[in-house]
Structures are given as C-alpha cells and as structure tokens.
Amino acid sequence: MRYARSVKATDGAVELDDSVSYMIRFSNNEITVSKVFRETTTSVYLAFGERRGVGSISVPSVGEVGKLIKGLASTIKLAAPSDIYAPLPRGPFKYEAKLLRRGGRTPPEALVEWVSEAISGAQSAGAKRVAGSLILRRGRRILYTTGGVRAEATSERIELSVRAFLDGESSGQFSTATASREEFAPRKVGETAGEIASMARNPVSGEAGVYDAILGPMVFANILEEVGEAASAYSVLTGLSFLTDKLNEQVSSRILTLIDDPTIETAYGSEPFDDEGLPTRRKAIIESGILKTYLHNSATAKKFNVESTANAGWINPAPFNLVVEGGSATLNSLLSRVDRGILVTNDWYLRYRNIRTGDFSTLPRDGLFLVKNGSIEAALKDLRISDNILRMLANLEDMTADKYWIKWWEVETPVKAPYALIRSVNFTKSTF
C-alpha cells in the first residue's frame, strides 16, 4: 500500500493469496502421483482517475511487488481513460464470522483414505479400472485497499473427480467440491462414476436428430456456469454475453431459479468479501425464469447506475457459487416422461459458434444413453450437442429435487446442479 501511495494512485488494492495444496492422482485403481504445492500470489489493482489496471506476481518479495506496482503505474498512465471513475468502496466493513475461518486442518494421510474410498465405491458398482484426482487446499487471503479495507480469511477446500472404466469405450465420471469434511462423501462419488460406467457397456453409434434430453448434473452445471459468466456486467459491456439487453426479461422456463450464494459456510466457492472488500451476499441471477440482475463491481455498477452486487473481480465480476432452486422430480420420474430421448451424463469442450446469441456445441463424454418409453435402451457414442443455451433454458421442463455440487476441469465455478429434463435438444454427429 505504501508503494501504491508513492505512485500517486487515486485508488489501490493489494491482495495476497497464500496456499498449500495436497494433490493425489490415481489410475488403474492405485495412487500414481502425490504432490504438495506451496503458492503465493500477490495481485494489485491501481486506478489513476478514469485509468485503471491490474497485475500479479508469484514471487513472495515486497521488493518485487514494488517493481510490479511501479511498472503497472507507468503502463496505466499510457492507457486510454474509461468513460467513468468509480472509487473503491469505503470501509472498514463487518464480515460474517463463519466465513472468515472455514474448515479445519485435515491430516494429509486422510487423503489416502479418501482415495481408497472413492476407488472402492467405483469398484463396488462394477468398474474395472478407476482413475481421478483429489485436491485439498488450505488457503489464506488478505486484502488491503485505499478504501480502508483490512481483511483476512482462511479456508480449507476439497475437490474430487473420479472416472471409472469397464473397457476402452465404457466409462463414467462424477465429481464434487466442498469446504466441509462432514459433507464430503468420496465413496458416493466413486459409486456414481462406477454405476454410469457399468451402464455404458457396448455403446453403439447414435443417430443425429432432435431428442428430448435429460442432462446430468455434470452437464447442466457446465451450461449454468456459462449462464453465470454471461451474467457478468463485464461480459455484457464487452459484447461477450447472450444475456445482453435481457434484464428483467424471461430467459428461461419459470421452473428455474439460479442463485449466486457466497454465504454458504460449507460451499467450496464461498467468500466473506469480494476483491474490493465489500461483504458478499446472496442474490438471484435468474428468478422463476426472469433475469433479475447482472453481477457487478463498483465500476460496472456505476456504468449501469446500480449498486455493486459484491462480485468483484476488479475488472471482471464473477459468481462465487451457483445454486439451482426449483424442481421436485426424481431421475426415474424424469425418465418416465421421455418417449424418445437421450440421457447425457457428462460433457467437455463446450465452444461457441456465436457467443452473442448463445449458439454452442459440446461433446458428450462417458455414459450417453438412448431412452425409449421411459427406459434406458442402449449406450450411445459419436454424438455432439449443437444447440442454443437460451433455447434450451426455455425448453427446460423439470428438474430433480436432489442437487449435487459439481466442480472439475470443465466447471471451474462450483455449481449445485440437478438432473434436468429439456425438450427438443439438437444432437449432431461427432466426427474426427
């Protein structure tokens, strides 16, 4: 902060993220890699009136941070000014105590036991080979700002991804993420992956066409993470959102309510304060199908003439945890309502053909199943979902009451997602 004042910045913020991560990778039913990572990142925000910028450094040295700030200041002064100036919020603020100190100190040897539970769960469901990764992260986050914020939070978080195999083409995957050892259930994650793999034996090439689809939590979480990103005011301002000009309009069927909730003590992505030091709070992005808000920091809030939603991101506001509300069905009751459809349990490589309209495609991965007259008839392969996110949300008919926390390579923001029944989804052939 002394360096920030020395360069005559009108606003400055410095955030230190210090963490130790324990990672175990496993394959062929045994642990193959065990590593410990110590990471320290210092991030800096500077504003000179309407000119602002950010930078970061991973060298834990005050002198190196000083060089970063001086170089950043010189660069910012050469940049074109924004059309607004929004000062950082004036603190200090009061934060929820339960969010300031989250999680305990799990002994590293517990990770070996958890991996064993996950592998055992998958094998009990019929899997022959099991692979995946388990990461436990202990972190400390410190934020100082020229607005008078002096805040510190610590946490312990766990994420697990399990992939189960019968053979080269029959596989299943499931994941979870939490900040609570009590809620962490590695055996159940393994069982779910193993059950999908067991069902996916002898897949046949699927036919392109329009099908009613049941999207599993892994897939629906991927779609909803895109919705969360599109709800960022920065995405709207930069022309990278399919939610542009849709505030207070219906963007989904009325069954969907999508909440950003950073205040859940046991949730992986929860935080007591955002990057500007504002206390975080729960808010509805979509409520009964209506887009209720974009996600804001101070600058985007001033641009839209609203209050910040405490989702900074100094430049790009973002959600913390996405929670789906609505739906009272079971998976079996969703299946019973499908005469001709496809159950998709996982996907990867979601890419846009037109991000402004929401036209996208993604590759189903692992268990993919043909559903006829309410029953799973066969395992499928070689299909791609090629559709439009807004159209799919409009065709969302029902969801399960059970929801699952999903976070993995393709879903970086934790999402509590259900199984979802969506009518008339377009599937094309996947060719290489």
C-alpha positions as CSV (number, residue, x, y, z in Angstrom):
1,M,0.0,0.0,0.0
2,R,2.9,2.3,0.6
3,Y,4.1,1.7,-3.0
4,A,0.6,2.4,-4.3
5,R,0.6,5.7,-2.5
6,S,4.1,6.6,-3.7
7,V,3.0,6.4,-7.3
8,K,0.1,8.8,-6.5
9,A,-2.7,6.3,-7.4
10,T,-6.2,7.6,-6.6
11,D,-7.2,4.0,-5.7
12,G,-5.3,0.9,-4.9
13,A,-5.8,-2.6,-3.7
14,V,-3.4,-5.4,-2.8
15,E,-4.5,-9.0,-2.4
16,L,-2.3,-11.8,-1.1
17,D,-3.3,-15.4,-1.8
18,D,-1.2,-17.9,0.1
19,S,-2.0,-21.6,-0.1
20,V,-0.7,-25.1,0.4
21,S,-2.3,-27.8,-1.8
22,Y,-2.1,-31.5,-1.4
23,M,-2.8,-33.4,-4.6
24,I,-3.2,-37.1,-5.3
25,R,-3.7,-38.6,-8.7
26,F,-4.7,-42.2,-9.2
27,S,-5.2,-44.6,-12.1
28,N,-5.6,-48.3,-12.6
29,N,-7.0,-48.5,-9.0
30,E,-3.9,-47.1,-7.3
31,I,-2.2,-43.9,-6.4
32,T,0.3,-42.8,-9.0
33,V,1.2,-39.2,-8.0
34,S,1.3,-37.4,-4.7
35,K,2.4,-33.8,-4.6
36,V,2.4,-30.7,-2.3
37,F,2.3,-27.2,-3.8
38,R,3.0,-24.0,-2.0
39,E,1.8,-21.0,-3.9
40,T,1.9,-17.3,-3.1
41,T,0.3,-14.8,-5.4
42,T,0.2,-11.0,-4.9
43,S,-2.4,-9.2,-7.0
44,V,-2.5,-5.4,-7.4
45,Y,-5.2,-3.0,-8.6
46,L,-4.4,0.6,-9.4
47,A,-6.5,3.5,-10.6
48,F,-5.5,6.9,-11.7
49,G,-8.9,8.5,-12.0
50,E,-10.5,7.0,-15.1
51,R,-7.4,5.0,-15.9
52,R,-7.0,1.6,-14.2
53,G,-5.3,-1.7,-14.4
54,V,-4.3,-4.9,-12.6
55,G,-1.2,-7.1,-12.3
56,S,0.1,-10.0,-10.3
57,I,3.3,-11.7,-9.3
58,S,4.1,-15.1,-7.7
59,V,7.4,-14.1,-6.2
60,P,6.9,-13.6,-2.4
61,S,9.0,-10.4,-2.1
62,V,8.0,-6.9,-1.1
63,G,10.7,-5.5,-3.4
64,E,9.4,-7.4,-6.4
65,V,5.8,-6.3,-5.6
66,G,7.1,-2.7,-5.6
67,K,8.6,-3.2,-9.0
68,L,5.3,-4.6,-10.2
69,I,3.4,-1.6,-8.9
70,K,5.8,0.9,-10.4
71,G,5.7,-0.8,-13.8
72,L,1.9,-1.1,-13.7
73,A,1.5,2.6,-12.8
74,S,3.6,3.5,-15.9
75,T,1.6,1.3,-18.2
76,I,-1.8,2.6,-16.8
77,K,-0.8,6.2,-17.4
78,L,-0.4,5.4,-21.1
79,A,-3.8,3.8,-21.4
80,A,-6.9,5.5,-22.7
81,P,-9.2,6.7,-20.0
82,S,-12.5,5.0,-19.2
83,D,-15.7,7.0,-19.5
84,I,-16.3,6.6,-15.8
85,Y,-14.4,6.8,-12.5
86,A,-15.6,4.6,-9.6
87,P,-13.7,4.8,-6.4
88,L,-13.2,1.7,-4.3
89,P,-15.8,1.2,-1.6
90,R,-15.0,3.0,1.7
91,G,-14.5,0.6,4.6
92,P,-14.0,-0.9,7.0
93,F,-16.8,-3.4,6.8
94,K,-18.2,-6.2,9.0
95,Y,-18.0,-9.7,7.6
96,E,-19.7,-12.9,8.6
97,A,-17.5,-14.7,11.2
98,K,-18.5,-18.1,9.9
99,L,-16.9,-17.3,6.5
100,L,-13.7,-15.8,7.8
101,R,-12.4,-19.1,9.2
102,R,-13.7,-22.1,7.3
103,G,-12.7,-25.7,7.6
104,G,-10.2,-27.4,9.9
105,R,-6.8,-28.9,9.3
106,T,-7.2,-32.3,7.7
107,P,-4.1,-34.5,8.2
108,P,-2.6,-35.3,4.7
109,E,-2.9,-39.1,5.4
110,A,-6.7,-38.7,5.3
111,L,-6.4,-38.1,1.6
112,V,-5.1,-41.6,1.0
113,E,-8.1,-43.0,2.9
114,W,-10.5,-40.9,0.8
115,V,-8.9,-42.1,-2.4
116,S,-9.3,-45.6,-1.3
117,E,-13.0,-45.0,-0.5
118,A,-13.6,-43.5,-4.0
119,I,-11.9,-46.4,-5.7
120,S,-13.7,-48.9,-3.6
121,G,-17.0,-47.2,-4.3
122,A,-16.5,-47.3,-8.1
123,Q,-15.4,-51.0,-8.0
124,S,-18.4,-52.0,-5.9
125,A,-20.6,-50.5,-8.7
126,G,-18.9,-52.7,-11.3
127,A,-15.9,-50.6,-12.5
128,K,-12.8,-52.5,-13.5
129,R,-10.4,-49.5,-13.5
130,V,-10.6,-46.3,-11.6
131,A,-8.8,-43.0,-12.1
132,G,-9.1,-39.4,-10.9
133,S,-7.7,-36.7,-8.7
134,L,-8.2,-35.4,-5.2
135,I,-7.0,-32.0,-4.1
136,L,-7.1,-30.5,-0.6
137,R,-6.3,-26.8,-0.5
138,R,-5.6,-24.7,2.6
139,G,-5.6,-21.0,1.8
140,R,-5.2,-17.6,3.4
141,R,-6.4,-14.5,1.6
142,I,-5.5,-11.0,2.7
143,L,-6.9,-7.8,1.2
144,Y,-5.9,-4.2,1.8
145,T,-7.4,-1.3,-0.1
146,T,-7.0,2.5,-0.1
147,G,-10.7,2.5,0.9
148,G,-9.7,1.4,4.4
149,V,-10.3,-2.3,4.0
150,R,-8.1,-4.6,6.1
151,A,-9.5,-8.1,5.7
152,E,-8.2,-11.7,6.1
153,A,-9.9,-15.1,5.6
154,T,-8.7,-18.7,5.8
155,S,-10.3,-21.8,4.4
156,E,-9.8,-25.5,3.7
157,R,-11.4,-26.9,0.5
158,I,-11.6,-30.3,-1.1
159,E,-12.4,-31.3,-4.7
160,L,-12.6,-34.8,-6.1
161,S,-13.1,-36.2,-9.6
162,V,-13.5,-39.9,-10.3
163,R,-13.5,-41.6,-13.7
164,A,-14.4,-45.3,-13.8
165,F,-13.9,-47.7,-16.7
166,L,-15.1,-51.1,-17.9
167,D,-13.1,-51.1,-21.1
168,G,-11.9,-48.6,-23.7
169,E,-15.3,-47.2,-24.6
170,S,-17.4,-47.7,-21.4
171,S,-16.7,-45.1,-18.8
172,G,-18.4,-42.9,-16.2
173,Q,-17.4,-39.8,-14.3
174,F,-18.6,-37.8,-11.3
175,S,-17.1,-35.0,-9.2
176,T,-17.7,-33.0,-6.1
177,A,-16.3,-30.0,-4.2
178,T,-16.9,-28.8,-0.7
179,A,-15.4,-26.9,2.3
180,S,-16.8,-29.4,4.7
181,R,-15.3,-32.7,5.7
182,E,-18.6,-33.8,7.1
183,E,-20.4,-33.3,3.8
184,F,-17.6,-34.9,1.7
185,A,-18.6,-38.4,0.5
186,P,-15.8,-39.8,-1.7
187,R,-17.3,-43.3,-1.8
188,K,-20.6,-42.0,-3.2
189,V,-18.8,-40.1,-5.9
190,G,-16.9,-43.3,-6.9
191,E,-20.2,-45.3,-6.8
192,T,-21.9,-42.8,-9.1
193,A,-19.0,-42.9,-11.6
194,G,-18.9,-46.7,-11.4
195,E,-22.7,-47.0,-12.0
196,I,-22.5,-44.9,-15.1
197,A,-19.6,-46.9,-16.5
198,S,-21.4,-50.2,-15.8
199,M,-24.5,-49.0,-17.7
200,A,-22.4,-47.7,-20.6
201,R,-21.1,-51.1,-21.8
202,N,-21.1,-51.8,-25.6
203,P,-22.0,-48.3,-26.9
204,V,-23.4,-48.0,-30.4
205,S,-23.1,-45.1,-32.7
206,G,-26.0,-42.7,-32.2
207,E,-28.2,-41.1,-34.9
208,A,-28.3,-37.3,-35.3
209,G,-31.6,-35.7,-34.6
210,V,-33.7,-33.7,-32.2
211,Y,-34.3,-35.6,-28.9
212,D,-35.8,-34.8,-25.5
213,A,-32.7,-34.8,-23.3
214,I,-32.0,-35.4,-19.6
215,L,-28.9,-33.6,-18.7
216,G,-27.0,-35.0,-15.7
217,P,-25.6,-32.6,-13.0
218,M,-22.1,-32.6,-14.7
219,V,-23.6,-31.3,-18.0
220,F,-26.2,-29.0,-16.5
221,A,-23.5,-27.5,-14.3
222,N,-21.4,-26.7,-17.4
223,I,-24.4,-25.0,-19.1
224,L,-25.2,-22.9,-15.9
225,E,-21.6,-21.9,-15.4
226,E,-21.9,-20.3,-18.9
227,V,-25.0,-18.5,-17.7
228,G,-23.1,-17.2,-14.7
229,E,-20.3,-15.9,-16.9
230,A,-22.8,-14.3,-19.3
231,A,-24.4,-12.5,-16.3
232,S,-21.2,-10.7,-15.6
233,A,-21.7,-7.0,-16.4
234,Y,-18.2,-7.1,-17.9
235,S,-19.3,-9.8,-20.4
236,V,-22.3,-7.6,-21.3
237,L,-20.2,-4.5,-21.8
238,T,-17.6,-6.3,-23.9
239,G,-20.2,-7.9,-26.2
240,L,-19.5,-11.4,-24.9
241,S,-22.8,-12.3,-23.4
242,F,-26.0,-13.9,-24.7
243,L,-27.8,-12.1,-21.8
244,T,-27.2,-8.6,-23.2
245,D,-30.3,-6.3,-23.0
246,K,-32.4,-9.1,-21.3
247,L,-32.5,-7.7,-17.8
248,N,-36.0,-8.2,-16.3
249,E,-36.9,-10.4,-19.2
250,Q,-37.8,-14.1,-19.2
251,V,-34.6,-16.0,-20.2
252,S,-35.7,-19.5,-19.0
253,S,-38.7,-21.5,-18.3
254,R,-40.2,-20.4,-15.0
255,I,-39.1,-23.6,-13.1
256,L,-35.5,-22.3,-12.9
257,T,-34.1,-20.0,-10.2
258,L,-30.4,-19.6,-10.3
259,I,-28.7,-18.1,-7.2
260,D,-25.2,-16.8,-6.6
261,D,-24.6,-17.5,-2.9
262,P,-21.1,-16.9,-1.5
263,T,-22.5,-17.1,2.1
264,I,-22.9,-20.9,2.4
265,E,-20.4,-21.9,5.0
266,T,-19.8,-25.4,3.6
267,A,-19.7,-24.5,-0.1
268,Y,-16.4,-24.6,-1.9
269,G,-16.5,-21.1,-3.5
270,S,-17.9,-19.1,-0.6
271,E,-16.0,-15.9,0.5
272,P,-16.7,-13.3,3.1
273,F,-15.6,-10.4,0.9
274,D,-15.1,-9.6,-2.7
275,D,-11.9,-8.2,-4.3
276,E,-13.0,-4.6,-3.4
277,G,-13.7,-5.6,0.2
278,L,-17.4,-5.5,0.1
279,P,-19.2,-8.1,2.2
280,T,-20.6,-10.8,-0.1
281,R,-24.3,-11.6,-0.2
282,R,-26.8,-14.0,-1.7
283,K,-28.6,-12.8,-4.8
284,A,-30.8,-14.3,-7.5
285,I,-29.4,-14.0,-11.1
286,I,-32.5,-15.7,-12.5
287,E,-35.7,-15.9,-10.5
288,S,-38.6,-18.0,-11.8
289,G,-37.1,-17.7,-15.3
290,I,-36.6,-13.9,-15.1
291,L,-33.1,-12.3,-15.4
292,K,-33.0,-10.2,-12.2
293,T,-29.5,-8.8,-12.2
294,Y,-26.1,-8.7,-13.8
295,L,-23.1,-9.2,-11.5
296,H,-21.2,-6.0,-10.7
297,N,-18.1,-4.5,-9.2
298,S,-18.0,-0.8,-8.4
299,A,-17.1,0.3,-11.9
300,T,-19.7,-1.7,-13.8
301,A,-22.3,-0.8,-11.2
302,K,-21.7,2.9,-11.8
303,K,-21.9,2.3,-15.5
304,F,-25.3,0.7,-15.1
305,N,-26.4,3.2,-12.4
306,V,-27.0,0.4,-9.8
307,E,-25.3,-0.8,-6.6
308,S,-22.4,-3.3,-6.7
309,T,-23.5,-6.9,-6.1
310,A,-20.2,-7.5,-4.3
311,N,-18.9,-9.8,-7.1
312,A,-15.6,-8.1,-7.8
313,G,-13.3,-9.1,-9.8
314,W,-11.6,-5.7,-10.1
315,I,-12.2,-5.8,-13.8
316,N,-14.5,-8.8,-14.4
317,P,-17.2,-9.5,-11.9
318,A,-17.9,-13.2,-11.4
319,P,-20.1,-15.6,-9.4
320,F,-18.8,-17.5,-6.3
321,N,-21.2,-20.4,-6.1
322,L,-24.1,-21.1,-8.4
323,V,-27.1,-22.8,-6.8
324,V,-30.1,-24.1,-8.7
325,E,-33.5,-23.9,-7.0
326,G,-36.7,-25.4,-8.3
327,G,-37.7,-28.9,-9.4
328,S,-39.2,-31.7,-7.3
329,A,-38.8,-34.7,-9.6
330,T,-36.7,-37.9,-9.2
331,L,-34.5,-39.2,-12.0
332,N,-36.8,-42.1,-12.5
333,S,-39.8,-39.8,-12.9
334,L,-37.9,-37.7,-15.5
335,L,-37.1,-40.8,-17.4
336,S,-40.8,-41.9,-17.3
337,R,-41.7,-38.7,-19.2
338,V,-39.4,-39.4,-22.1
339,D,-40.7,-41.4,-25.1
340,R,-37.6,-40.9,-27.3
341,G,-34.7,-39.2,-25.8
342,I,-31.1,-39.2,-24.6
343,L,-29.6,-39.1,-21.1
344,V,-26.2,-37.2,-21.1
345,T,-24.1,-37.8,-18.0
346,N,-21.0,-35.7,-18.9
347,D,-19.6,-33.4,-21.5
348,W,-16.4,-31.4,-22.3
349,Y,-15.1,-28.8,-24.7
350,L,-18.1,-26.5,-24.7
351,R,-17.5,-24.0,-27.5
352,Y,-19.5,-21.2,-29.1
353,R,-20.4,-20.7,-32.7
354,N,-21.9,-17.3,-31.7
355,I,-21.4,-16.2,-28.1
356,R,-23.8,-13.2,-28.5
357,T,-26.7,-15.4,-29.3
358,G,-25.7,-18.4,-27.2
359,D,-25.2,-20.9,-30.1
360,F,-22.8,-23.6,-28.9
361,S,-21.8,-27.2,-29.2
362,T,-20.3,-29.6,-26.7
363,L,-19.1,-33.2,-26.8
364,P,-20.9,-35.8,-24.6
365,R,-18.4,-37.8,-22.6
366,D,-18.6,-41.1,-20.7
367,G,-22.1,-42.5,-20.3
368,L,-24.6,-41.5,-23.0
369,F,-27.8,-43.4,-23.2
370,L,-30.8,-43.8,-25.6
371,V,-34.1,-43.6,-23.7
372,K,-37.3,-45.1,-25.1
373,N,-40.7,-45.2,-23.5
374,G,-39.2,-44.2,-20.1
375,S,-36.4,-46.8,-20.1
376,I,-32.8,-46.8,-20.9
377,E,-32.4,-48.9,-24.0
378,A,-28.8,-48.7,-25.1
379,A,-25.5,-46.9,-24.6
380,L,-24.5,-44.5,-27.3
381,K,-21.4,-42.7,-28.7
382,D,-20.4,-40.4,-31.6
383,L,-22.9,-37.6,-30.8
384,R,-22.5,-33.9,-30.2
385,I,-25.0,-31.4,-28.6
386,S,-25.3,-28.5,-31.1
387,D,-27.9,-26.0,-29.8
388,N,-28.6,-22.6,-28.2
389,I,-28.3,-22.1,-24.4
390,L,-31.3,-19.7,-24.2
391,R,-33.5,-22.0,-26.3
392,M,-32.5,-25.0,-24.1
393,L,-33.3,-23.0,-21.0
394,A,-36.7,-22.0,-22.5
395,N,-37.4,-25.8,-23.1
396,L,-36.4,-26.8,-19.5
397,E,-39.4,-28.7,-18.3
398,D,-38.4,-30.1,-14.9
399,M,-35.5,-30.9,-12.6
400,T,-34.8,-33.3,-9.8
401,A,-35.1,-32.2,-6.2
402,D,-31.7,-33.8,-5.5
403,K,-28.9,-31.4,-6.4
404,Y,-25.1,-32.1,-6.5
405,W,-22.1,-29.8,-6.1
406,I,-20.1,-30.1,-9.3
407,K,-16.6,-28.7,-9.9
408,W,-13.9,-30.1,-12.2
409,W,-11.8,-29.2,-15.2
410,E,-14.8,-28.1,-17.3
411,V,-16.7,-26.5,-14.4
412,E,-14.5,-24.1,-12.5
413,T,-17.2,-22.2,-10.6
414,P,-18.9,-24.6,-8.2
415,V,-22.5,-25.3,-9.3
416,K,-25.1,-27.1,-7.2
417,A,-27.0,-28.8,-10.1
418,P,-29.8,-31.3,-10.6
419,Y,-30.8,-33.7,-13.4
420,A,-32.7,-31.6,-15.9
421,L,-35.3,-32.6,-18.5
422,I,-35.1,-30.4,-21.6
423,R,-37.3,-30.9,-24.6
424,S,-36.2,-30.9,-28.2
425,V,-32.4,-30.7,-28.0
426,N,-30.4,-30.9,-31.2
427,F,-27.8,-33.7,-31.5
428,T,-25.4,-33.9,-34.4
429,K,-22.8,-36.5,-35.4
430,S,-19.4,-36.2,-33.8
431,T,-16.7,-36.9,-36.4
432,F,-12.9,-36.7,-36.3
